[in-house]
Amino acid sequence: MMKPSERNFARRIDLTSLQLFVAVYELGSIGKAAEREFIAASAVSKRLSDLETLLQTTLLYRHARGVDLTPAGESLLHHARSVLFSLDRMQGELSEYADGVRGHVRVHASISAIVQFLPEDLGDFVRRHGGIKIDLEEHLSSEVVRAVQEGAADLGICHAAAAETSDTLQTRPYRRDRLVLIVPRGHQLAGRGAVPFDATLAFDQVGLHSNSSIHLAMHSAAASLGRTIKLRIQVTGLDAMCRMIHNGLGIGVMPQRAFELMHGVGDLEHVPLSDAWAERQIRMVARDFSTLPVTARLLVEHLAPPPEPPAEPVSADQALAV
């Protein structure tokens, strides 16, 4: 609950003054800001002085060449831009309601989820709910978790290991995937039914970003074996990984479905990894699923995996046969 002093401050703060303060910083002088904002320079100066009085601190160093921010001014600049950005976003989203949009859902997801599953799942959702807009951003799993914690996303979709690092978030299952080894056709490891991860450590590797869930899982597995990965190059995308492997720069690990969906990116084949950690779960993450907006709850219900069919009853004859 806001204290009376905080409510009073919120009522007294002036958005126009914040806009002018940002403009003065961006242009470096009160005169230029006044010219751009079509207001008298004396009026801009008065508003800034009133803002300093309200905040009880000096925001600008005024000199012959223009103005510079004080440390307090730099702090205000950060918050003012955040407030003005939020207002612009609010205006943009609300204006879309007039055009028939009935809601927004902000989703941050890992590259594995986006490449393998979300295009079909979200496509089906928007066909069923044409008035709901999905804002989707790709991030590393750790960044997905942080975005949900900070309120930048309503819903996160990421690797389970990252989702379970926070005890303040709720998670629900989304999909499972399996990591496989990608090698050039004819490679020494090609054509095998399955290989353990330690068999890959003798070869140069093409890896993903150092904070990606796949990179972290691989390095954890190597460390548990007392080995290191011979990382030759790192890339930020799965298609780039395939192209590097095709051109002889090493072998790599990626989700099997992602590789199958990128057919034709190099003369490559995949080999299953026999390690238990190669079987992964992707989860949905929210601060509280029960308090999500109705539109977000609809999306969560749509993305939930279908229930497993009940086991067929075993007859007495079958039981005896077993």
N, C-alpha and C positions, 0 to 999 in steps of 0.2 A: 504494500500500500504506500502511495506517495505521501510524504510529509507535507504539512501546509506550506512550508517554505519552498518545497520543490514544485508544488502546484502553482504557487504564486510566480515562480520563475518561468514555468512553462507558459503561463498566460502573458507574461510581460515580454518574452522574447519575440522579436519581430522578424518574420521571414524575409521581408524586403531588405532589412538591414543586413541579414546574413548573405543575401544575394549580392548586395553592394560590397560587402566585405570581401567576398570571393572575387568579385570583379576587380576590385582595387589591387588585390594580390596578383591576379593574372596579368593585369596591364601595367602594374608597377607604379601607378600614380592615381591620385584622386581625380585629377582633371580628365585623364583618358577614360577612367571608369564612368565618370559623369557623362562624357560625350557618348560613350557606347550605350549607356542605359537611358539616355534622353532625360537627364535630370540635372539641375544646377549643381555645380561643384560645391557650393556652400551647403546645399541640402545633404549631399553625400557626407561632407565633413561633419555636419551636425548629427546625422544618424550614427556615424562611427563613434563620435564622442559619447552619445547616449548609450551605445552598446558597451563602451568601456566603463561607463558609470554603472550600468546594470551589473556587469561582471566584476566590477571593483578591481580592475587590473588594466594595464596598458597593453594594447594589442599591436600597435604599429610604432616603429621608429620613423618619424617624419624628418626628411632632410631635403636639401635643395634639388637633388636628382629624382626625388619621388619618395617612396616608402619601402620599408622592410618590415618583416614580421618579427615580433618579439617571441620568446619561447611560448608564452601564453597564446599569442596569435597563431603560432604553428599548430598548437593543440586545437584551437577553435577551428582552424581551416579544415582539419581532418574531420571534425564532427559536423561542421557546416556542410561540407560536400556530401557526407553520408546522409544527412537529413534531406538535402535538396535532391539527391539521387533517389531516395525513397519516395519523395513526393512526386517526382517525375514518373517513377515506375507505377505508383498508385494511380496517377492520372491516366497513364497509358492502359493499365489493366481495367480501370473502371470504364474508360471510353469504349472498350471492347464489349462490355455488357450491352451497350446501346446497339451494337452491331450483331447481337445474337449470341455472343459467348456467355455461357452461364457459369463459368468458373475456370480457375487456373490451378494446375498442380505443378509445383517446382520439383523436378527430379534430378538428382546427381547420381551418376552410375559409373562403374568401372568399365574399362575397355572390353573386358571379357564378356560382361553382361550385354553391352551395347552391340558388339559384333555378333554374338551367338544367338541371343534370344529376344532382345527388346524391339527390334524393327517389326517383327511379326506380331508380338504381343501388344505393342502400342498401336500399331496399325489397326488391329482388330478392335481395340478399345475405342479409338476415335471414330471408327465406322459405326459403332454402337451408340456412342455419346458424342455426336457431332458438335454440340455446343460447349464442350470442355476442351480447353487448350492445355497441351502438355509442353512445359519448358524443360528440355532435357540438356544437361551438360555432362561432358565426359571428364572424369577426374580419377586420380589414383584412389585406391580403396581407403587409405588413411585420410585423404582429403575429403572423401565422401562422408566419412564419419564426422569429421570436424564441421563440415557444412551443416549437417543435421543438428549437431550440438549447438551451433551458433545461430540456427534459425534461417540460414541462407537457403535451405532446401526443406521442403515438406517431407520428402521421402528419399531415402538413399538405397542404392542397390549395390552391394559389394561382396567381396570374399568374406566368408564367415570369420576367419581369423582376425580380420580388421574390425568387423562388426562387434566382436565379443571383447574388444579391448576397453570398452566403456561400460561402466555399471549404471550409467544414467540414461541409457538408451534401451529401447525395446527392439527385438528382432523377430522376424518371421521367415520361414523358408520360402525360397523363390525357385531356384533350379539347382541341379547338380551338373558339374562338368568334369572332364578327365583330361589331365595333362599328358601329352605325348611328345616323343622326341621327333624332331623334323631333321631329315638328312637328305643329301643329294641321292638320286637314284644311283645304285651301284656302290654306295658307301659301305665300308666294312661292317657297319651295324644294320644295314638295310636288310629287309626280308626276314627278320627274326620275328618270332611270335610275340616276344616281350623281352625287355632288357631292364636290369636294375640300374638305378641312377648312377651308381659308382662305376659302371662300365663306360659311362659317357665322359668321365673326368679326365681321360687320357687325351681327349680331343679339344681343339680350340672351340670356344662357344660364342655364339651371337646372342647377347642378352637384351632384356628390356630395361627400362629405367630402374635405377638402383632402389627406389622406394616402391616399386610395383610388388604386388602380392606374389607373383611368380618368381621374381628375383629373390625376394626374401625367403620363400620356401626352398628354393634351390640352394641358397647359401647356408640356410639352417641345416639342410640335409647333408651338404658337403662338410660342414663343421662337425656334425655328429659322427662322421666317418674319419675325422682327422685329416681331411683333404681340402684342397682349394680348387676353385673353378678357374680354368684357363680362359678368362674372359678377354676376347680379342676386340670386340666392338659392342657398343650399346646403341640401341635404336629406341624410338618412341612409339613405333607402330608395328603391328603384326605383319602387314604386307611388306614393310621394309625389312623385317627379319627374314622373310621368305626369299626376298631378292638377294640379300647378303649370303644366305646359305646356298642358294642356287649358283652364286658366283664364287664359291669355294672359300668363303671367309670363316667357315666353322659350321657347327651344328647348333640346334636351339630347341627350346621347350615352349610349347604353347598349347592352348586348349584344342582338343581334337575337332570339335564342331567348327571352331573358327577356321582351322586349316581346311576342313572339307568345304566350307563356304567360299574359300578363296581359291578354288580350283583354277589351275592355269597359271598361278604365280610361280614360275620356275618348274624345272623337272625334278620334283621332290617326292618323297613319300614319308609317311609317319610310322613310327614304331611305338607300341604301347610301353609305358613305364610300369614295372611291376611293383613299385613302392606304394605303400598305403597312402602316403600324403598326396599322391598324384590324383586321387579321387577327392574332389572338392565340393563344398556346398556354397552356393551364392545365396545371400539373405537380403531381405528387405529390412530397412532400419528406419525408425521414427522415434521422436522423443516420447510420444504416447499415442499409440494407434487409436485409442478410444476418443481422443480429443481432436483428431485430424478433421479438417473440413469435409463436408459430405462428399465433395468431388474427389478428394484424395482417398477417402475410405472406399469409394467405388473402384478406384484404380487398384488399391490393395487387394480387394476381393477378386478383381479380374486377374491379377497377377499370381494369386495364390495357386500353388500346384494342385491339380485335381486329386481328390482322395483316392487312395489305393483301393482297388477292388477287394471285397471281402474274400477270404480264402474259401475255396470250395469245400463243402463237407466231405469227409472221408467215410465211405461205407465200411461196414464191419468186415466184408470180404477183403477190401483194400487194406484195412488195418492189419488183418491177419497175414496178408501177403508181405507186408513190410516187416 
